[in-house]
């Protein structure tokens, strides 16, 4: 495996979480990753992994297959949740080739480590794992923003919400990551709004079993609807 200085420069800012506490090949995994100059966040158990992702902005996660097989049901559910958010691959070490074998979960196919880092992790904005659990909730929304200096507006529906963000279904608008949006929730008020920032854009077919749309971070909630919105996010 060889890497050019251009590749190293492209990947040197990446942070990869390694979930592999049952493997005897951790040192080999880390050595292979550090050939690409990426930062590796090692985790010793599920609690350590969760704490690391809450505190560290990561671009992807690698899960050792043996660690996954031996994990408890709770840990398997945690891993599945994390893999649904970050670029993820299951890995095993091949002693004969002295290399890491990856299965890319989003495409259900094998690929080289370099391809995974360059084509998936490097295209994913590093983020911390959200601390607030999202509630599956369909709300009728009116979004407004500016595109190339012109006001834009469209009607959409949320898939899930939390007190810090929401995901909306849409596959056709001109919204982009880092766009600022104003959100009107029809179930709450026609006169008061949330202000947010687009932090994730998911295209049609980009992730299996997931609707296309946008993840929006909530930056401000008008005081008149703040209490009612918090009640919505805490419904069971």
MARTOR-951848 format. One record per residue (C-alpha): residue number from 1; residue in three letters; x, y, z. Coordinates in steps of 0.2 Angstrom, whole numbers, always signed. Layout:
REM MARTOR-951848
{n NUM	res Ala	u X	v Y	w Z} $
...
***
This chain:
REM MARTOR-951848
{n 1	res Unk	u +0	v +0	w +0} $
{n 2	res Unk	u +7	v +17	w -5} $
{n 3	res Unk	u +1	v +34	w -2} $
{n 4	res Unk	u +6	v +50	w -11} $
{n 5	res Unk	u +10	v +67	w -3} $
{n 6	res Unk	u -6	v +73	w -11} $
{n 7	res Unk	u -16	v +59	w -3} $
{n 8	res Unk	u -9	v +62	w +14} $
{n 9	res Unk	u -13	v +80	w +13} $
{n 10	res Unk	u -31	v +76	w +8} $
{n 11	res Unk	u -33	v +64	w +23} $
{n 12	res Unk	u -22	v +71	w +36} $
{n 13	res Unk	u -37	v +81	w +44} $
{n 14	res Unk	u -48	v +65	w +45} $
{n 15	res Unk	u -53	v +58	w +62} $
{n 16	res Unk	u -57	v +39	w +62} $
{n 17	res Unk	u -65	v +30	w +77} $
{n 18	res Unk	u -59	v +12	w +79} $
{n 19	res Unk	u -71	v +1	w +88} $
{n 20	res Unk	u -60	v -15	w +90} $
{n 21	res Unk	u -57	v -19	w +109} $
{n 22	res Unk	u -59	v -38	w +106} $
{n 23	res Unk	u -46	v -39	w +92} $
{n 24	res Unk	u -28	v -44	w +95} $
{n 25	res Unk	u -23	v -34	w +79} $
{n 26	res Unk	u -27	v -16	w +86} $
{n 27	res Unk	u -9	v -11	w +84} $
{n 28	res Unk	u -9	v -17	w +65} $
{n 29	res Unk	u -25	v -8	w +62} $
{n 30	res Unk	u -18	v +8	w +69} $
{n 31	res Unk	u -2	v +7	w +60} $
{n 32	res Unk	u -11	v +5	w +43} $
{n 33	res Unk	u -22	v +20	w +47} $
{n 34	res Unk	u -8	v +31	w +52} $
{n 35	res Unk	u +1	v +27	w +35} $
{n 36	res Unk	u -13	v +39	w +29} $
{n 37	res Unk	u -9	v +52	w +43} $
{n 38	res Unk	u -27	v +51	w +50} $
{n 39	res Unk	u -30	v +53	w +68} $
{n 40	res Unk	u -36	v +37	w +76} $
{n 41	res Unk	u -48	v +37	w +91} $
{n 42	res Unk	u -46	v +21	w +100} $
{n 43	res Unk	u -61	v +14	w +111} $
{n 44	res Unk	u -60	v +1	w +124} $
{n 45	res Unk	u -78	v -3	w +126} $
{n 46	res Unk	u -96	v +4	w +121} $
{n 47	res Unk	u -96	v +17	w +135} $
{n 48	res Unk	u -79	v +24	w +130} $
{n 49	res Unk	u -84	v +24	w +111} $
{n 50	res Unk	u -100	v +34	w +115} $
{n 51	res Unk	u -90	v +46	w +126} $
{n 52	res Unk	u -77	v +48	w +112} $
{n 53	res Unk	u -90	v +51	w +99} $
{n 54	res Unk	u -99	v +64	w +110} $
{n 55	res Unk	u -83	v +74	w +113} $
{n 56	res Unk	u -74	v +71	w +97} $
{n 57	res Unk	u -79	v +76	w +79} $
{n 58	res Unk	u -76	v +61	w +68} $
{n 59	res Unk	u -77	v +57	w +49} $
{n 60	res Unk	u -80	v +39	w +50} $
{n 61	res Unk	u -80	v +23	w +60} $
{n 62	res Unk	u -72	v +6	w +58} $
{n 63	res Unk	u -79	v -9	w +68} $
{n 64	res Unk	u -69	v -25	w +70} $
{n 65	res Unk	u -79	v -40	w +65} $
{n 66	res Unk	u -74	v -51	w +80} $
{n 67	res Unk	u -78	v -36	w +92} $
{n 68	res Unk	u -96	v -35	w +84} $
{n 69	res Unk	u -99	v -54	w +84} $
{n 70	res Unk	u -94	v -55	w +103} $
{n 71	res Unk	u -104	v -39	w +107} $
{n 72	res Unk	u -120	v -39	w +118} $
{n 73	res Unk	u -137	v -35	w +110} $
{n 74	res Unk	u -136	v -17	w +118} $
{n 75	res Unk	u -119	v -14	w +110} $
{n 76	res Unk	u -124	v -21	w +93} $
{n 77	res Unk	u -139	v -9	w +94} $
{n 78	res Unk	u -127	v +5	w +98} $
{n 79	res Unk	u -115	v +0	w +84} $
{n 80	res Unk	u -130	v +0	w +72} $
{n 81	res Unk	u -135	v +17	w +77} $
{n 82	res Unk	u -118	v +24	w +75} $
{n 83	res Unk	u -115	v +16	w +58} $
{n 84	res Unk	u -132	v +24	w +52} $
{n 85	res Unk	u -124	v +41	w +55} $
{n 86	res Unk	u -106	v +40	w +50} $
{n 87	res Unk	u -97	v +32	w +35} $
{n 88	res Unk	u -94	v +15	w +42} $
{n 89	res Unk	u -85	v -1	w +38} $
{n 90	res Unk	u -83	v -18	w +46} $
{n 91	res Unk	u -65	v -24	w +46} $
{n 92	res Unk	u -54	v -39	w +49} $
{n 93	res Unk	u -35	v -41	w +48} $
{n 94	res Unk	u -28	v -52	w +35} $
{n 95	res Unk	u -11	v -59	w +42} $
{n 96	res Unk	u -6	v -66	w +25} $
{n 97	res Unk	u -7	v -49	w +16} $
{n 98	res Unk	u -4	v -39	w +32} $
{n 99	res Unk	u -18	v -28	w +27} $
{n 100	res Unk	u -35	v -23	w +33} $
{n 101	res Unk	u -50	v -30	w +24} $
{n 102	res Unk	u -66	v -18	w +24} $
{n 103	res Unk	u -84	v -21	w +20} $
{n 104	res Unk	u -92	v -5	w +16} $
{n 105	res Unk	u -110	v -5	w +24} $
{n 106	res Unk	u -118	v +8	w +14} $
{n 107	res Unk	u -114	v -2	w -2} $
{n 108	res Unk	u -113	v -19	w +5} $
{n 109	res Unk	u -96	v -22	w -4} $
{n 110	res Unk	u -78	v -24	w +0} $
{n 111	res Unk	u -66	v -10	w -4} $
{n 112	res Unk	u -48	v -4	w +0} $
{n 113	res Unk	u -45	v +6	w +15} $
{n 114	res Unk	u -39	v +21	w +4} $
{n 115	res Unk	u -55	v +21	w -6} $
{n 116	res Unk	u -65	v +21	w +10} $
{n 117	res Unk	u -55	v +36	w +17} $
{n 118	res Unk	u -55	v +46	w +1} $
{n 119	res Unk	u -72	v +43	w -6} $
{n 120	res Unk	u -82	v +42	w +10} $
{n 121	res Unk	u -74	v +49	w +25} $
{n 122	res Unk	u -66	v +64	w +17} $
{n 123	res Unk	u -83	v +69	w +9} $
{n 124	res Unk	u -91	v +68	w +26} $
{n 125	res Unk	u -91	v +83	w +37} $
{n 126	res Unk	u -84	v +78	w +54} $
{n 127	res Unk	u -96	v +79	w +68} $
{n 128	res Unk	u -99	v +74	w +86} $
{n 129	res Unk	u -113	v +61	w +90} $
{n 130	res Unk	u -128	v +70	w +95} $
{n 131	res Unk	u -133	v +69	w +114} $
{n 132	res Unk	u -151	v +72	w +111} $
{n 133	res Unk	u -161	v +57	w +106} $
{n 134	res Unk	u -172	v +60	w +90} $
{n 135	res Unk	u -190	v +57	w +90} $
{n 136	res Unk	u -199	v +50	w +75} $
{n 137	res Unk	u -211	v +63	w +71} $
{n 138	res Unk	u -219	v +70	w +55} $
{n 139	res Unk	u -222	v +89	w +56} $
{n 140	res Unk	u -228	v +100	w +42} $
{n 141	res Unk	u -214	v +113	w +39} $
{n 142	res Unk	u -212	v +128	w +29} $
{n 143	res Unk	u -193	v +132	w +25} $
{n 144	res Unk	u -187	v +149	w +19} $
{n 145	res Unk	u -169	v +154	w +14} $
{n 146	res Unk	u -159	v +163	w +1} $
{n 147	res Unk	u -151	v +155	w -14} $
{n 148	res Unk	u -140	v +166	w -25} $
{n 149	res Unk	u -148	v +182	w -17} $
{n 150	res Unk	u -166	v +176	w -21} $
{n 151	res Unk	u -178	v +171	w -8} $
{n 152	res Unk	u -183	v +153	w -8} $
{n 153	res Unk	u -197	v +143	w +0} $
{n 154	res Unk	u -204	v +126	w +0} $
{n 155	res Unk	u -216	v +115	w +10} $
{n 156	res Unk	u -209	v +99	w +18} $
{n 157	res Unk	u -211	v +86	w +32} $
{n 158	res Unk	u -199	v +81	w +46} $
{n 159	res Unk	u -194	v +63	w +48} $
{n 160	res Unk	u -187	v +65	w +66} $
{n 161	res Unk	u -184	v +79	w +78} $
{n 162	res Unk	u -174	v +83	w +94} $
{n 163	res Unk	u -172	v +99	w +104} $
{n 164	res Unk	u -156	v +102	w +94} $
{n 165	res Unk	u -160	v +97	w +76} $
{n 166	res Unk	u -172	v +89	w +64} $
{n 167	res Unk	u -171	v +79	w +48} $
{n 168	res Unk	u -183	v +84	w +33} $
{n 169	res Unk	u -188	v +74	w +18} $
{n 170	res Unk	u -184	v +82	w +1} $
{n 171	res Unk	u -174	v +78	w -15} $
{n 172	res Unk	u -176	v +93	w -26} $
{n 173	res Unk	u -172	v +109	w -17} $
{n 174	res Unk	u -157	v +120	w -19} $
{n 175	res Unk	u -152	v +119	w -1} $
{n 176	res Unk	u -134	v +116	w +3} $
{n 177	res Unk	u -123	v +112	w +18} $
{n 178	res Unk	u -120	v +128	w +29} $
{n 179	res Unk	u -136	v +137	w +22} $
{n 180	res Unk	u -146	v +146	w +35} $
{n 181	res Unk	u -164	v +142	w +35} $
{n 182	res Unk	u -180	v +149	w +44} $
{n 183	res Unk	u -192	v +135	w +49} $
{n 184	res Unk	u -211	v +137	w +52} $
{n 185	res Unk	u -219	v +123	w +61} $
{n 186	res Unk	u -237	v +123	w +55} $
{n 187	res Unk	u -243	v +113	w +71} $
{n 188	res Unk	u -236	v +126	w +82} $
{n 189	res Unk	u -238	v +143	w +74} $
{n 190	res Unk	u -239	v +153	w +58} $
{n 191	res Unk	u -230	v +168	w +66} $
{n 192	res Unk	u -215	v +161	w +75} $
{n 193	res Unk	u -200	v +152	w +69} $
{n 194	res Unk	u -185	v +142	w +72} $
{n 195	res Unk	u -168	v +147	w +64} $
{n 196	res Unk	u -156	v +133	w +59} $
{n 197	res Unk	u -141	v +128	w +48} $
{n 198	res Unk	u -140	v +114	w +36} $
{n 199	res Unk	u -127	v +102	w +42} $
{n 200	res Unk	u -131	v +86	w +31} $
{n 201	res Unk	u -137	v +83	w +14} $
{n 202	res Unk	u -142	v +66	w +9} $
{n 203	res Unk	u -146	v +62	w -9} $
{n 204	res Unk	u -159	v +49	w -16} $
{n 205	res Unk	u -151	v +31	w -14} $
{n 206	res Unk	u -136	v +37	w -5} $
{n 207	res Unk	u -140	v +27	w +10} $
{n 208	res Unk	u -150	v +11	w +11} $
{n 209	res Unk	u -167	v +12	w +20} $
{n 210	res Unk	u -166	v +31	w +22} $
{n 211	res Unk	u -176	v +45	w +14} $
{n 212	res Unk	u -167	v +59	w +5} $
{n 213	res Unk	u -166	v +76	w +13} $
{n 214	res Unk	u -157	v +87	w +25} $
{n 215	res Unk	u -151	v +87	w +43} $
{n 216	res Unk	u -154	v +104	w +51} $
{n 217	res Unk	u -146	v +110	w +67} $
{n 218	res Unk	u -157	v +122	w +77} $
{n 219	res Unk	u -148	v +138	w +81} $
{n 220	res Unk	u -163	v +148	w +88} $
{n 221	res Unk	u -181	v +146	w +93} $
{n 222	res Unk	u -193	v +160	w +95} $
{n 223	res Unk	u -197	v +162	w +114} $
{n 224	res Unk	u -216	v +161	w +110} $
{n 225	res Unk	u -215	v +143	w +104} $
{n 226	res Unk	u -200	v +137	w +113} $
{n 227	res Unk	u -209	v +128	w +127} $
{n 228	res Unk	u -221	v +120	w +115} $
{n 229	res Unk	u -207	v +114	w +104} $
{n 230	res Unk	u -198	v +106	w +119} $
{n 231	res Unk	u -214	v +97	w +123} $
{n 232	res Unk	u -215	v +90	w +106} $
{n 233	res Unk	u -197	v +83	w +106} $
{n 234	res Unk	u -201	v +74	w +123} $
{n 235	res Unk	u -216	v +65	w +117} $
{n 236	res Unk	u -216	v +46	w +119} $
***
